Amino acid sequence: LLGFYDELGPFGIDSDLKIKPRAVSWAQDAHVIAIDNPLGVGYSHTNSKARMATNQTTVGNDLCEAISQFFLLFPKLRANRFYVTGESYAGKYVPAAAYAIHMRNKVAPKGESINLRGIAIGDGAFDPPTQFTGFGELLFNVGLADTRAKKVYEEYYDPRFLQALAHFDNIGAFKSFDEMINGDYYGTSKTFYSNTSGMGSNYFNFAEEPGAASLTKRTFPSWLALPATAEALHVGSIPYAVFNQTVEDQLLSDWVVGVVPYVETLLENYDVLIYSGQYDVILGPPGTERAIDKLKWSGAKAYAVQPTVQFYNADKTDLAGYARQAMSKKNTTFSYVMLRGCGHMVPTDQPVRAYAMLQKYLVLV
């Protein structure tokens, strides 16, 4: 629901807790289903800690089951083209869900398959071992680290991060990443990134002020807590949780595990869009492009030699970003787009450019 209310839904919630229609919405010509995931966040709830996900297999199966039940309730929508989208850590949720649907469709009874056509991953962590490196060079090049800080960043991921991975110490690798920049457990005000750059919790958009774009600075949770809203949404006494530490604890060893095999399978069978915001620090273009270049699929060689083209909005007046495309042997399309002037939350920073990208490189591809 965070993405729905703050980024791409038909309306948001202003500081007075009033509904504010959004001029550009991903629901303009498509149905949008927002799912709180993993189990235990948002309105999703359980009394069993053991039921919470510890890996992406569980995440994918849970999402596949939820979507399957949706189409049982709304069978008239089953024939519609279906796309799975998400950003950030959902760079793993999206491939996990789509792969689970892909496998389910192989055995689904006639008339019960899901018409999966593609996925979109925005600034997403689909390959953490590759993407959670290179921060020293990135921050040095954008002026947020000097030569000395650059060397310390390099020591965080080589040897600490990479050696922990080599010894199958996933939690140790995560702790190195967390202390360096992430700060979920170490504290965002204590990380090396925060202390040296002065940017606080803002690793989402280096063009904004320190501490900007915090996940906790939201108005919609207060709106959801209003009795009238709870009644309209039929949630009873269940509170909305924008964050659940227990859920993250359960997934801690999964933090640095990628879903590359899922992505590679999906590239061969569906249209795939991966996009990056230009100003994103934590999961921006450099790490994402390195990860893309390592993917093994039938269109990899073609993608490697394809030119990067300038991408303009529909009116041809706004340079929205840069894109590269290639086809698989089954004629599915892979597109990578780097959008200008935005950070980690692409649809929030550049809604018009983000929607133009979605229409050009996924929905109408």
DRENPATI-952492 format. One line per 3 residues: for each residue x, y negated, z negated of C-alpha. Coordinates in steps of 0.05 Angstrom, whole numbers, plus 32768, in hexadecimal, padded with zeros to 4 digits. Example, Ala and Ser with C-alpha at 12.3 -4.5 7.8 and 13.67 -1.06 7.14 Angstrom:
2
80F6:805A:7F64; 8111:8015:7F71
//
This chain:
365
8000:8000:8000; 803B:7FD1:7FF8; 8046:7FD3:8042
7FFC:7FCD:8050; 7FF1:7F8F:8025; 8035:7F6C:802C
804A:7F7E:8073; 801B:7F98:80A8; 7FD3:7FA2:8090
7F99:7F76:80A8; 7F9E:7F4A:806A; 7FCB:7F39:802F
7FC0:7F1D:7FEA; 7FD4:7ED5:7FDA; 7FEE:7EB8:7F98
7FA6:7EA9:7F83; 7F95:7EF3:7F8C; 7F69:7EE3:7FC8
7F66:7F0A:8008; 7F8E:7EE9:803F; 7F82:7F03:8086
7FC2:7F12:80AC; 7FC9:7EF4:80F1; 7FF2:7F2F:810B
7FE0:7F74:80F2; 7FF2:7FBA:8107; 7FA8:7FC8:8101
7F95:7F9A:813A; 7F8A:7FD3:816C; 7F98:8011:8142
7F80:8032:8103; 7FB2:802C:80CA; 7FB4:805F:8092
7FDF:804A:8056; 7FF4:8084:8029; 8014:807C:7FE4
804E:80AC:7FE5; 806F:80D3:7FC4; 803C:80EF:7F93
803D:80C4:7F54; 8044:807F:7F74; 800E:804D:7F86
7FCA:806C:7F78; 7FE3:80B3:7F83; 7FE8:80D6:7F40
7FF4:8118:7F1D; 7FFA:8131:7ED6; 8030:8162:7EEA
8078:814A:7EEF; 8089:818C:7F11; 8058:817B:7F49
8080:813D:7F5D; 80AC:8143:7F9A; 80F6:8153:7F92
8105:8159:7FDD; 80EB:8145:8021; 80CD:8189:802F
809A:817C:7FF8; 8091:8134:800E; 8084:814A:8056
8054:8180:8043; 802D:8152:8014; 8026:811D:8049
8012:8150:807E; 7FDD:816C:8050; 7FC2:8126:8041
7FBE:8115:808B; 7F9E:8159:809B; 7F68:814C:8068
7F5D:8106:8085; 7F4C:8123:80C9; 7F1D:8156:80A9
7EF7:811B:808C; 7EFA:80F2:80CC; 7EFA:8124:8105
7EE7:80F0:813A; 7F2C:80D1:8131; 7F52:8113:813C
7F5B:8108:8187; 7F7C:80C4:817C; 7FC7:80BE:8186
7FE8:80C3:8142; 8029:80A2:812C; 804E:80A6:80EA
8072:8066:80D5; 8098:804D:8099; 80D5:8026:8082
810F:802A:8051; 8110:806C:8029; 80D5:8080:8055
810B:808A:808A; 8109:80CF:806B; 80BE:80D3:805D
80AB:80C5:80A5; 80D5:80FC:80C5; 80C2:812C:808D
8077:8120:8098; 807C:8122:80E4; 80A6:8162:80E2
8073:8183:80B3; 803B:816F:80E3; 8064:818A:811E
806C:81CD:80FC; 8024:81D0:80E4; 800A:81C2:812A
802D:8201:8143; 7FFF:822C:8117; 7FC2:8200:810F
7F7F:821E:8124; 7F62:8204:8165; 7F46:81BE:815C
7F6C:81B0:811B; 7FAF:8198:8135; 7FC5:8150:812A
7FD2:8128:8169; 8017:8111:8155; 8037:80E6:818B
8071:80C4:8168; 8092:80A4:812C; 80B0:8060:8119
80E6:8056:80E5; 80F7:8010:80CF; 8139:8003:80AA
8133:804B:8092; 8162:807A:806D; 815E:80B7:8099
81A9:80C5:8094; 81C3:80A9:8051; 8209:80C9:8055
8214:809F:8094; 81EA:8062:8084; 8202:8057:803C
8248:8047:8053; 8269:800B:8075; 8250:7FD6:8046
8294:7FB7:803D; 829C:7FA8:8087; 8254:7F91:808E
8256:7F61:8053; 829B:7F47:8066; 8282:7F38:80AC
8246:7F11:8094; 826E:7EEB:805F; 8253:7F0D:8021
8295:7F2F:800F; 82DD:7F19:8011; 8317:7F47:8024
831F:7F5E:7FDC; 82D6:7F6F:7FD2; 82D6:7F92:8016
830C:7FC2:7FFC; 82E3:7FD1:7FBD; 82A5:7FE1:7FE7
82D0:8010:8010; 82E7:8033:7FD1; 829F:803D:7FBB
828F:8067:7FF8; 82D4:8083:8006; 82E8:80A6:7FDB
82AE:80A4:7FA9; 8270:80AB:7FD3; 828D:80D9:8008
82B4:8105:7FD7; 8275:810F:7FAD; 8250:8126:7FEB
828A:8154:7FFE; 8282:8175:7FBA; 8236:817A:7FC0
822F:8148:7F88; 81F2:8123:7FA2; 81E4:80FF:7F61
822D:80E8:7F5D; 8229:80CD:7FA3; 81E9:80A9:7F93
8208:808A:7F54; 8240:806D:7F7E; 820E:804F:7FAE
81E2:8037:7F75; 821C:8015:7F50; 8236:7FF6:7F90
81F6:7FD6:7FAB; 81B4:7FFA:7F9E; 81AC:7FEF:7F54
816E:801A:7F46; 818F:8038:7F09; 81CE:800F:7F01
81A6:7FCE:7F02; 81A0:7FA0:7F3E; 81C0:7F67:7F16
81FC:7F92:7F05; 820F:7FB0:7F48; 8250:7F9E:7F6A
8228:7F7E:7FA2; 8201:7F52:7F72; 823E:7F3D:7F4A
8269:7F2C:7F85; 8236:7F0F:7FB5; 8208:7EED:7F83
81CC:7F07:7FAB; 81AD:7F2C:7F70; 8179:7F5E:7F86
8177:7F43:7FCD; 8198:7F76:7FFA; 815B:7F74:8028
8169:7F34:804E; 81AB:7F0F:8048; 818D:7ED1:8068
815F:7EC7:802C; 816F:7EAE:7FE7; 818B:7ED8:7FAD
8157:7F07:7F8F; 8127:7EFE:7FC9; 80FB:7F37:7FE2
80F8:7F5B:7F9F; 80C8:7F96:7FA0; 80AB:7F7E:7F5E
8098:7F38:7F76; 8055:7F4A:7F93; 800E:7F2E:7F8A
7FE5:7F68:7FA4; 7FEF:7F96:7F67; 7FCC:7F60:7F3C
7F94:7F5D:7F6F; 7F8E:7FA9:7F6E; 7F88:7FA6:7F22
7F4A:7F7A:7F25; 7F0B:7FA1:7F0F; 7EE6:7F8D:7F4F
7F1F:7FA7:7F7B; 7F24:7FE8:7F54; 7EDA:7FF3:7F5B
7EDA:7FE5:7FA6; 7F14:8015:7FB0; 7EF3:804C:7F85
7F32:8058:7F5D; 7F11:8058:7F19; 7F41:804D:7EE0
7F7F:8062:7F07; 7FB1:8029:7F07; 7FDB:8017:7F44
8025:8023:7F39; 8053:7FFC:7F68; 808D:8024:7F4B
8093:8066:7F24; 80D7:8075:7F07; 80C6:80BE:7EFB
80BA:80C8:7F46; 80FF:80AC:7F56; 811E:80D6:7F1F
8101:8115:7F3F; 811D:8101:7F83; 8161:80EB:7F68
8189:8124:7F86; 8165:8119:7FC8; 8179:80D0:7FCE
81B7:80DD:7FF9; 819C:8118:8020; 818A:8109:8068
8153:8124:8095; 817C:8125:80D5; 8164:816A:80EC
811C:8152:80E8; 812C:8113:8110; 8150:813C:8145
8115:816B:814D; 80E5:8131:8152; 8110:810F:8187
8105:814B:81B4; 80BA:814C:81AD; 809E:8107:819E
80AB:80BD:81AB; 80D9:80A1:8175; 80E5:8058:8164
811B:8044:8132; 8123:7FFA:8124; 814E:7FCD:80F9
8148:7F87:80DE; 8184:7F5C:80F0; 818F:7F41:80A9
8185:7F81:8082; 81C1:7F93:8056; 81B0:7FD6:8037
8194:7FFA:8074; 81A2:7FCB:80AD; 81BB:7FD3:80F5
8203:7FEA:80EB; 81F4:8027:80C0; 81B6:8039:80E8
81DA:8035:812B; 8213:8061:8110; 81DF:8094:80FB
81BB:8091:813E; 81FC:809D:8164; 8206:80DE:813D
81C2:80FC:814E; 81C5:813B:8178; 818C:813E:81AA
8182:8147:81F5; 8182:80FC:8203; 81BF:80EB:81DA
81EF:80E5:8215; 81BE:80BB:823C; 81B2:808E:8200
81FD:8084:81F7; 8204:8064:823C; 81C2:803E:823F
81C9:7FF2:823E; 81AE:7FCA:8204; 8179:7F9B:8220
815C:7F5B:8205; 8115:7F63:81EB; 80E4:7F2A:81F0
809F:7F21:81D2; 8063:7F28:81FF; 8064:7EDE:8212
80AC:7EE5:822A; 80C2:7EA7:8204; 80DD:7EC6:81C4
811B:7EF1:81C2; 8102:7F25:8190; 813F:7F52:818F
8167:7F86:81B5; 8153:7FCC:81C9; 816F:800D:81E6
8148:8049:81FF; 8153:8090:8219; 8128:80CC:822A
812A:8113:8211; 8126:8150:823F; 80DB:8152:822F
80D3:8109:8244; 80C7:80EE:81FF; 80E6:80AA:81F3
8117:8094:81BE; 811C:8049:81B2; 814A:8023:8183
8138:7FDA:8178; 815E:7FA5:8150; 812F:7F6C:813F
814A:7F25:8137; 813E:7EF9:80FB; 8125:7F2C:80C9
813E:7F58:8091; 8129:7F99:8072; 80DE:7F89:8073
80D9:7F7D:80BD; 808D:7F72:80C4; 808F:7F40:808A
80C8:7F17:80A5; 80B5:7F1A:80EF; 806D:7F33:80F7
8066:7F1E:8140; 80A8:7F3C:8156; 809A:7F7C:812F
8055:7F85:814E; 806F:7F77:8194; 80A5:7FAC:8188
8071:7FDF:8171; 8047:7FD4:81AE; 8080:7FD5:81E0
80AB:800D:81C4; 807B:803D:81A4; 802F:8036:81AC
8032:8024:81F6; 8072:8049:8207
//
